[in-house]
Amino acid sequence: MGNQPVSDELAQRASSLGVEFVRATLLERKVIFFRAQNLSE
């Protein structure tokens, strides 16, 4: 993957999704949450 931490598809969606992009990034990177966290604005 080199210096690009996310897939090309996810990177293309970044500018238009805002918070939903953050959530998708965390899911793709398999970030572990120890409790449910509200990711809305």
Legacy VTK file of the C-alpha trace (Angstrom):
# vtk DataFile Version 3.0
C-alpha trace
ASCII
DATASET POLYDATA
POINTS 41 float
0.000 0.000 0.000
2.977 2.335 0.318
2.150 5.758 1.727
-1.578 5.461 1.051
-3.227 4.154 4.244
-6.605 3.400 2.634
-7.849 1.806 -0.569
-8.263 3.861 -3.745
-12.042 3.461 -3.544
-12.160 4.840 -0.011
-9.821 7.708 -0.874
-12.094 8.783 -3.750
-15.072 8.993 -1.370
-13.221 11.135 1.201
-14.182 14.631 0.047
-17.937 14.045 -0.172
-18.783 11.914 2.856
-17.463 13.779 5.895
-18.206 11.842 9.102
-19.340 8.783 7.162
-15.892 8.720 5.531
-14.244 8.754 8.952
-16.388 5.820 10.035
-15.652 3.882 6.829
-11.928 4.547 7.247
-11.940 3.247 10.803
-13.847 0.142 9.733
-11.491 -0.524 6.817
-8.424 -0.098 9.008
-9.982 -2.494 11.552
-9.784 -0.044 14.438
-10.985 -1.715 17.620
-13.522 0.064 19.797
-14.019 -1.157 23.337
-17.530 0.277 23.541
-20.086 1.613 21.105
-19.240 5.179 20.122
-21.534 7.624 18.391
-19.739 8.910 15.280
-22.401 11.424 14.268
-21.673 15.147 14.306
LINES 1 42
41 0 1 2 3 4 5 6 7 8 9 10 11 12 13 14 15 16 17 18 19 20 21 22 23 24 25 26 27 28 29 30 31 32 33 34 35 36 37 38 39 40
